[in-house]
Each structure stands twice: as C-alpha cells, then as structure tokens.
Amino acid sequence: MYELIIIGGGPAGLTAALYAGRSRLKILLLEKMSLGGRLLMSETIENFPGSAGGVSTQELTGRMHEQIKPLGIEIKNEEVVDMDCAAKTIKTDAGSYNAKAVIIASGARPRKLDIPGEEKFTGRGVSYCATCDAPLYKEKNVVVVGGGDAVAEEALYLARFAKKVTIIHRRNQMRASKILQERINGNKKINFLLESVITQIDGPAKVGSVKIKNVNSAQEKDFICDGVFVFIGNEPETGFVKDKLKVDEKGFIITDELMVTSQEGIFACGDCRKKSLYQVITACGDGAVAADSAYKYLAAKDK
C-alpha cells in the first residue's frame, strides 16, 4: 500500500513527485516511456522561466530527475492499463498496486489525421516527432501539417536537415506565436500551402506523395514529398479511466482549480486535464497544486 501513486513521469508528474516527496509520503511513480514523457519529443524549450536562450529537454528532464532522487521515490517503467477509482487500485502491464491517493499525470499523445495511408506509412515516412526523425530526411522534401507553435518549432528543426519543408494548414494564416512566425517566414527552406488539407498519403513501400485539397475550391492535387510530419494537437492518455471519472467530450479529465477530480482522493494534472493552456510551465504548476491537494487530503484522512 502506497500513500500516493503518480501516473506519468512528464513535467507534471515529476513536479508532483518533487512536492509530494518533500512531504515524506510513500510514493510510487509509474511511467510507460522514459522520464520526461512526450516532452522529449522536442529538442529544446525556449519559454521555460530561467532558461534564457532555451534549454535542452533532455537536460531539463535530467535536472528534474536528479532533484527527486534524494526523496526516496520508487519509480517503475510500467504502463497503466486499468484503474479502480473507488478502491484506488491500479493495474499495469506488469502488476497491480494500491494507494490511498492517486495523481493522474498521464499526458497526451499526438492526434492523427485519420486519412488513407497514414497508418500504413507510419514509420515509413509518416512521423509525429521531428526531433526523433529529422536526420532521416537530409536533403529531402517533407511536409508538415498544422498551424500552431509545435508546427513552427518542428518545421524550423526539420529545415536544418531537409532540402525543403512545406507547411500545410487548413486556415489562411498560421496560429503560431508571432516570434515563431517571424522565424519560419525568414527561413528560405520553409514554404506554405495554406487553406489546404491532406486527404491521402501515397507511395509504394514508403511515402512518395500526398494528395492535397484546397478547402475553398475543393480541388485536389498530388504533391511529391518524402515525409509527412503531423502536428495537429493532442489527445489525452486517459483510456484507463474512461467512464470512471468525469471527462469532457475529448476525454480530458475535468478538475477544479485544486486538481480535484470527480472521485475522492484522485487528482489530475498536466496535459491530461481540461484547461486553457497546454505548456510545460502550466504542467509543472498543475503538478505542484495536485501534490499539495493530495497531501492535505491524506492528512485529513489520518486525523
């Protein structure tokens, strides 16, 4: 029996572990990937306070891990597959654990286009991580789908390797922050196909072209490329609490400002919860609040 189980080892989960660990709780942290989670899918983060000039995501995650090491927190590399919210019993791909309180910091996964060819060519030209795969496209032509900050950041990273990067976005202008728009507009390798969507990905053994439709005229054309990078938002990793906690229509867990969910003793923080801004800094803030709420909940139960 643990006092607290934290599901997820990204920025939210690691911050929750730091704050809860300093309260001397008996804690288990479960992370199915590497510590840092999907933060590691980006190379650097530029807008984290105190990191002028940017900081490597590997370095930031390493610092967070080093900070919790002295606190005696147990960490296991396991995936949560089911959860009894009332009993606070958590089942993973390797075992089962019980806790008095739970913090869900399971994050989110990249949303897919759900078009013909996407699944077939995933890993063979279709990617959701430029940092992971950009070196494979040296001097090649790639397309990037989406219009937010992630698209701009990944396009700039891809431009270090690719011969040409084409951003495809359904709107008539990008949604990325002004400073990132200035950077992509100033990069000669980066081009734009606005008011357009990809309807199909084609190729014999790997990506060779995509079919692009203009959203106004509905006209379609084939566009030759070697790779497709998709950045159209995220979906929450909350399947293990489906129909067990209150969530919104997309599956994001609904909490109050104290990170309290619809089930007593269960808290949620970071990208898996419904909120207005999904950033590393807000995930960390969520994690701190969730840990404080969990500690106060446990203290009240012990009285």
C-alpha positions in Angstrom: 0.0 0.0 0.0 1.4 3.3 -1.1 0.3 6.6 0.3 0.4 8.2 -3.2 0.8 6.8 -6.7 1.6 9.2 -9.5 0.7 8.0 -13.0 3.1 9.7 -15.5 6.7 10.9 -15.4 6.5 14.1 -17.5 6.9 17.6 -16.2 3.5 17.4 -14.3 4.3 14.0 -12.7 7.9 14.9 -11.8 6.8 18.2 -10.2 4.1 16.4 -8.3 6.7 13.8 -7.1 9.0 16.6 -6.0 6.4 18.4 -3.9 4.9 15.2 -2.5 8.3 13.7 -1.9 9.3 16.7 0.2 6.2 15.9 2.4 7.8 12.5 3.1 5.0 10.5 1.5 5.5 6.9 0.4 5.3 7.3 -3.3 5.3 5.2 -6.4 5.7 6.9 -9.8 4.7 4.9 -12.9 5.9 6.0 -16.4 5.5 3.8 -19.5 8.1 5.7 -21.5 11.3 7.4 -20.3 11.1 10.1 -17.6 10.2 13.3 -19.3 7.4 11.7 -21.4 6.5 13.4 -24.6 8.5 16.5 -23.6 11.4 14.6 -25.1 9.8 14.7 -28.5 11.0 18.3 -28.7 14.7 19.1 -28.8 14.6 22.3 -26.7 12.2 24.5 -24.8 12.6 28.3 -25.1 9.9 29.7 -22.9 10.6 27.9 -19.6 11.4 30.6 -16.9 15.0 31.0 -16.0 16.3 29.3 -19.3 17.3 32.3 -21.4 18.4 31.1 -24.8 16.4 27.8 -24.3 17.2 24.6 -22.5 17.6 21.1 -23.9 14.6 18.9 -23.0 17.0 16.1 -22.1 18.8 18.4 -19.7 15.6 19.8 -18.1 14.3 16.3 -17.6 17.6 15.2 -16.1 17.6 18.1 -13.7 14.0 17.2 -12.6 15.0 13.5 -12.1 18.1 14.4 -10.1 16.0 16.7 -7.9 13.7 13.9 -6.8 16.4 11.2 -6.4 17.2 12.0 -2.7 13.5 11.8 -1.8 13.3 8.0 -2.0 10.5 7.9 -4.6 10.0 4.5 -6.2 9.9 4.7 -10.0 8.7 1.9 -12.2 8.7 1.7 -16.0 5.2 0.3 -16.5 2.1 1.2 -18.4 -1.2 1.7 -16.6 -3.9 -0.3 -18.4 -6.8 -0.1 -15.9 -7.8 1.6 -12.6 -10.5 1.0 -10.0 -11.1 4.6 -9.0 -13.1 3.8 -5.9 -10.6 1.3 -4.5 -7.6 3.2 -5.9 -6.2 0.0 -7.3 -4.0 0.5 -10.4 -3.3 -2.3 -12.8 -0.3 -2.1 -15.1 1.2 -4.3 -17.8 3.4 -5.8 -15.1 1.4 -5.8 -11.8 -1.2 -4.3 -9.5 -0.8 -1.6 -6.9 -2.9 0.1 -4.2 -2.8 3.6 -2.9 -4.6 5.9 -0.5 -4.5 8.7 -3.1 -3.6 9.0 -6.8 -2.4 11.8 -9.1 -3.0 11.2 -12.8 -0.4 13.0 -14.9 -0.6 10.7 -17.9 -0.3 13.4 -20.5 -1.5 13.3 -24.1 -0.5 11.7 -27.4 -0.3 13.3 -30.9 -3.6 13.4 -32.7 -3.7 11.6 -36.1 -5.1 12.8 -39.4 -7.2 9.6 -39.8 -6.7 9.5 -43.6 -5.9 6.7 -46.0 -2.2 5.8 -45.9 -1.4 7.3 -42.5 -1.3 4.0 -40.6 0.3 2.2 -43.5 3.2 4.6 -43.8 3.7 5.3 -40.1 7.4 4.7 -39.5 7.9 4.7 -43.3 7.6 8.4 -44.0 4.8 9.4 -41.6 6.1 10.8 -38.3 4.8 12.7 -35.2 8.3 13.7 -33.9 10.7 15.8 -35.9 13.3 15.6 -33.2 13.3 11.8 -33.5 13.2 11.5 -37.3 14.5 14.7 -38.9 18.1 13.3 -39.6 16.5 10.7 -41.8 15.3 13.4 -44.2 18.6 15.1 -45.1 18.3 16.9 -48.4 14.8 15.5 -48.9 11.4 17.2 -49.3 8.9 17.0 -46.4 5.5 18.4 -45.5 4.4 19.5 -42.0 0.7 19.5 -41.1 -0.8 22.0 -38.7 -0.6 25.7 -37.8 0.4 26.1 -34.1 3.6 26.6 -32.2 4.6 23.0 -32.5 4.4 23.1 -36.3 6.6 26.2 -36.4 9.2 24.7 -34.0 9.3 21.4 -35.8 9.5 23.0 -39.2 12.5 25.0 -38.1 14.2 21.9 -36.8 13.4 20.0 -40.0 14.9 22.8 -42.0 18.3 22.0 -40.6 18.2 18.7 -42.5 15.6 18.8 -45.2 16.0 20.3 -48.7 12.5 21.8 -48.5 9.9 22.0 -45.8 6.2 22.7 -46.8 3.7 23.7 -44.1 0.2 22.6 -44.9 -2.6 24.4 -42.9 -6.3 24.5 -43.3 -6.6 28.2 -42.3 -5.5 31.2 -44.2 -2.9 32.1 -41.6 -0.7 30.4 -39.0 -1.7 30.3 -35.3 1.8 30.1 -34.0 3.2 32.9 -31.8 4.5 36.0 -33.7 8.1 35.3 -32.9 7.9 31.8 -34.3 6.1 33.1 -37.4 8.9 35.6 -38.0 11.4 32.8 -37.9 9.6 30.5 -40.3 8.8 33.3 -42.7 12.5 34.2 -42.7 13.7 30.7 -43.4 14.2 30.2 -47.2 13.7 26.4 -46.9 10.2 26.7 -45.5 7.2 27.2 -47.8 3.4 27.3 -47.2 0.3 25.7 -48.6 -2.5 27.5 -46.7 -6.2 26.8 -46.8 -5.3 23.2 -47.7 -5.6 19.8 -46.1 -4.1 16.4 -46.8 -6.6 13.8 -47.8 -4.4 10.8 -48.6 -0.8 9.6 -48.3 0.6 7.5 -51.1 3.7 5.5 -52.1 4.7 2.0 -52.9 6.9 1.0 -49.9 7.3 4.4 -48.2 5.8 7.9 -48.6 6.2 9.2 -52.1 3.4 11.8 -52.3 0.3 13.2 -50.7 -3.0 14.3 -52.1 -3.8 17.9 -51.1 -7.3 19.5 -51.3 -8.0 23.2 -51.3 -10.6 23.9 -48.6 -12.2 26.7 -50.7 -12.3 25.2 -54.2 -12.2 21.5 -53.2 -9.7 21.0 -56.0 -7.2 18.2 -55.3 -3.6 17.8 -56.5 -0.7 15.4 -55.9 2.3 16.8 -54.1 5.6 14.9 -54.2 7.3 14.5 -50.9 9.5 12.1 -48.9 8.0 12.5 -45.5 4.9 13.7 -43.6 5.1 15.2 -40.1 1.8 15.7 -38.3 1.3 18.3 -35.5 -2.4 18.9 -35.2 -2.8 18.8 -31.5 -3.1 16.1 -28.8 -5.5 13.5 -27.4 -5.4 12.7 -23.6 -3.9 9.4 -22.4 -6.9 8.7 -20.2 -8.4 5.5 -21.6 -7.7 3.7 -18.3 -10.3 5.9 -16.6 -12.8 6.0 -19.3 -16.4 6.1 -17.9 -14.8 6.2 -14.4 -14.0 9.9 -14.0 -15.7 13.0 -15.3 -14.1 14.0 -18.6 -15.0 16.3 -21.5 -16.0 15.3 -25.0 -12.4 14.7 -26.0 -11.5 12.7 -22.9 -9.6 15.3 -21.0 -10.2 14.9 -17.2 -12.3 17.7 -15.6 -10.9 19.1 -12.4 -11.3 22.1 -10.2 -8.6 24.7 -9.5 -7.1 22.3 -6.8 -6.7 19.5 -9.4 -9.6 17.5 -7.7 -11.4 15.1 -10.0 -14.9 13.7 -9.7 -13.6 10.9 -7.5 -12.5 11.5 -3.9 -8.7 11.1 -3.4 -7.9 11.2 -7.2 -6.3 14.3 -8.6 -5.2 15.1 -12.2 -2.6 17.5 -13.6 -0.8 18.4 -16.8 -1.9 17.7 -20.3 -4.4 15.0 -19.4 -6.7 17.5 -17.7 -9.0 20.0 -19.4 -7.6 23.6 -19.3 -6.9 26.6 -21.5 -3.1 26.4 -21.9 -1.0 23.3 -22.5 2.6 24.2 -21.8 5.4 22.8 -19.7 5.2 25.6 -17.2 1.4 25.1 -16.7 2.0 21.3 -16.3 4.6 22.0 -13.6 2.2 24.4 -11.8 -0.6 21.8 -12.0 1.8 19.1 -10.5 2.6 21.3 -7.6 -1.0 22.0 -6.8 -2.0 18.4 -7.2 0.7 17.3 -4.8 -0.4 19.8 -2.2 -4.0 18.8 -2.6 -3.1 15.1 -2.3 -1.1 15.8 0.9 -3.9 17.7 2.5 -6.4 15.0 1.6 -4.2 12.3 3.2 -3.5 14.4 6.3 -7.3 14.9 6.7 -7.9 11.2 6.3 -5.3 10.4 9.1 -7.0 12.6 11.7 
